[in-house]
Amino acid sequence: MKYLAKYSQLVMPDHINVIGTLFGGQMVSWMDLAAAKVAYRFLQGTDAVGAVTRAIEKVEFKEAVHKGEWVNFESTVVKTGNSSFQVHVDAYAEGREHGKRLACTALITMVAVTRDENDDLQKLVHGRSVD
């Protein structure tokens, strides 16, 4: 089964850096949220209480994003392990002046978790695949 999710954010003035474009850390934060959304769908029906971010890799900023533009995220689970899974996220910027374009990509590794008898988070074998 293929697991997909979409998520959008509007770039507001407090998201802008000193040179007038979207702050890179804000973009990465939103990409992590996009990965969390597909993780939620991926883990539905399992004993997981959620997923935590293990790694954010291969982040590539391709195009500048400007105030007032929408950033539309598309996330897909691309690989699974026992408790972990990798999510590919594409971020498309869209605005009047610059049109729609691929602004950023990333590969994010998530880990399925559950709570033990002490309420501590523990890895969980999710039993899912993307075949």
Secondary structure, 3 states (H helix, E strand, C coil): CCCEEEEEEECCHHHECCCCEECHHHHHHHHHHHHHHHHHHHHCCCCCCEEEEEEEEEEEECCCCECCCEEEEEEEEEEECCCEEEEEEEEEEEECCCEEEEEEEEEEEEEEEEECCCCCEEECCCCCCCC
